[in-house]
């Protein structure tokens, strides 16, 4: 009697979509990458880990945008409402990044991830 280890419907399962969670031991450092200036701590401690490095780059983009928003907010009080919306969007992107870390994914953030490639770490 021959056994078939394939799921119903003839689909095959592969480990191609396996996440990096099992290979990375610096998950807390990947979390820190999305918490504003604490991205510097993760950079100093775990920049050699590819999983953490990916999230450090995205965290750096978020941090740079936060600093630019803070700078313009201190100069132009009339744009306060717009800058608060940008801050809210940055918070949402940080939460998405934290969720990706929790799931062990190295998925680019929308609109932000494309700029992370320009950080040479």
C-alpha positions as CSV (number, residue, x, y, z in Angstrom):
1,X,0.0,0.0,0.0
2,X,1.4,3.3,-1.1
3,X,0.9,6.4,1.1
4,X,0.6,9.8,-0.3
5,X,1.8,12.7,1.8
6,X,0.2,15.3,-0.4
7,X,-2.7,17.4,0.9
8,X,-6.1,17.0,-0.7
9,X,-6.4,18.5,-4.2
10,X,-3.0,17.4,-5.3
11,X,-1.2,20.4,-3.8
12,X,2.3,20.0,-2.6
13,X,3.7,21.7,0.4
14,X,7.2,23.2,0.4
15,X,9.3,25.0,2.9
16,X,10.0,27.9,0.5
17,X,7.9,30.3,2.6
18,X,9.6,29.4,5.8
19,X,10.4,32.5,7.9
20,X,13.6,33.5,9.4
21,X,12.2,33.4,12.9
22,X,13.9,30.0,13.7
23,X,17.3,31.1,12.5
24,X,17.5,34.5,14.1
25,X,18.3,34.8,17.8
26,X,18.1,38.6,18.0
27,X,14.3,39.0,17.8
28,X,14.4,41.7,20.5
29,X,16.8,43.7,18.5
30,X,14.5,43.6,15.5
31,X,11.7,44.9,17.8
32,X,13.9,47.8,18.9
33,X,14.5,48.8,15.3
34,X,11.0,50.2,15.1
35,X,11.1,52.2,18.3
36,X,12.5,55.5,17.3
37,X,16.0,56.2,18.5
38,X,16.4,52.7,19.8
39,X,17.2,51.6,16.3
40,X,20.7,52.8,17.1
41,X,20.9,50.1,19.9
42,X,19.9,47.4,17.5
43,X,22.4,48.6,14.9
44,X,25.3,48.5,17.4
45,X,24.3,45.1,18.8
46,X,23.0,43.0,15.9
47,X,23.8,44.6,12.6
48,X,25.4,41.3,11.3
49,X,22.2,39.3,11.6
50,X,20.4,39.5,8.2
51,X,16.9,39.4,9.7
52,X,17.7,42.2,12.1
53,X,19.6,44.2,9.5
54,X,16.5,44.2,7.2
55,X,14.4,45.7,10.0
56,X,17.1,48.1,11.1
57,X,17.1,49.6,7.6
58,X,13.3,50.1,7.7
59,X,13.5,51.5,11.2
60,X,16.1,54.0,10.1
61,X,13.9,55.2,7.3
62,X,11.1,55.7,9.9
63,X,13.4,57.4,12.3
64,X,14.7,59.8,9.7
65,X,11.2,60.7,8.6
66,X,10.3,61.3,12.3
67,X,13.3,63.7,12.8
68,X,12.3,65.6,9.6
69,X,8.7,65.9,10.7
70,X,9.9,67.1,14.2
71,X,12.2,69.7,12.6
72,X,9.4,71.1,10.3
73,X,7.0,70.9,13.2
74,X,9.2,73.1,15.3
75,X,9.5,75.7,12.4
76,X,6.0,75.7,11.0
77,X,3.3,75.7,13.5
78,X,0.6,76.2,10.9
79,X,1.4,72.7,9.5
80,X,0.8,71.1,12.8
81,X,-2.3,69.2,11.7
82,X,-0.5,67.8,8.7
83,X,2.5,66.7,10.7
84,X,0.3,65.0,13.2
85,X,-1.2,63.0,10.4
86,X,2.2,62.0,9.2
87,X,3.2,61.0,12.8
88,X,0.1,58.8,12.9
89,X,1.0,57.2,9.6
90,X,4.5,56.6,11.0
91,X,3.1,54.9,14.1
92,X,1.0,52.6,11.9
93,X,4.0,51.7,9.8
94,X,6.0,51.0,13.0
95,X,3.2,48.7,14.3
96,X,3.1,46.9,10.9
97,X,6.9,46.4,11.2
98,X,6.5,45.1,14.8
99,X,3.9,42.6,13.6
100,X,6.2,41.5,10.8
101,X,8.9,40.9,13.3
102,X,6.5,38.9,15.6
103,X,5.6,36.7,12.6
104,X,9.3,36.3,11.6
105,X,8.8,37.9,8.2
106,X,11.2,40.2,6.4
107,X,8.4,42.0,4.4
108,X,8.9,45.5,3.2
109,X,6.7,48.2,4.7
110,X,4.4,49.9,2.2
111,X,6.0,53.1,0.7
112,X,8.7,53.0,3.3
113,X,10.5,49.7,2.5
114,X,11.7,50.9,-0.9
115,X,13.8,53.6,0.7
116,X,15.4,51.1,3.1
117,X,17.5,49.7,0.3
118,X,19.5,53.0,0.2
119,X,21.0,52.5,3.7
120,X,24.3,50.8,3.3
121,X,24.7,48.8,6.5
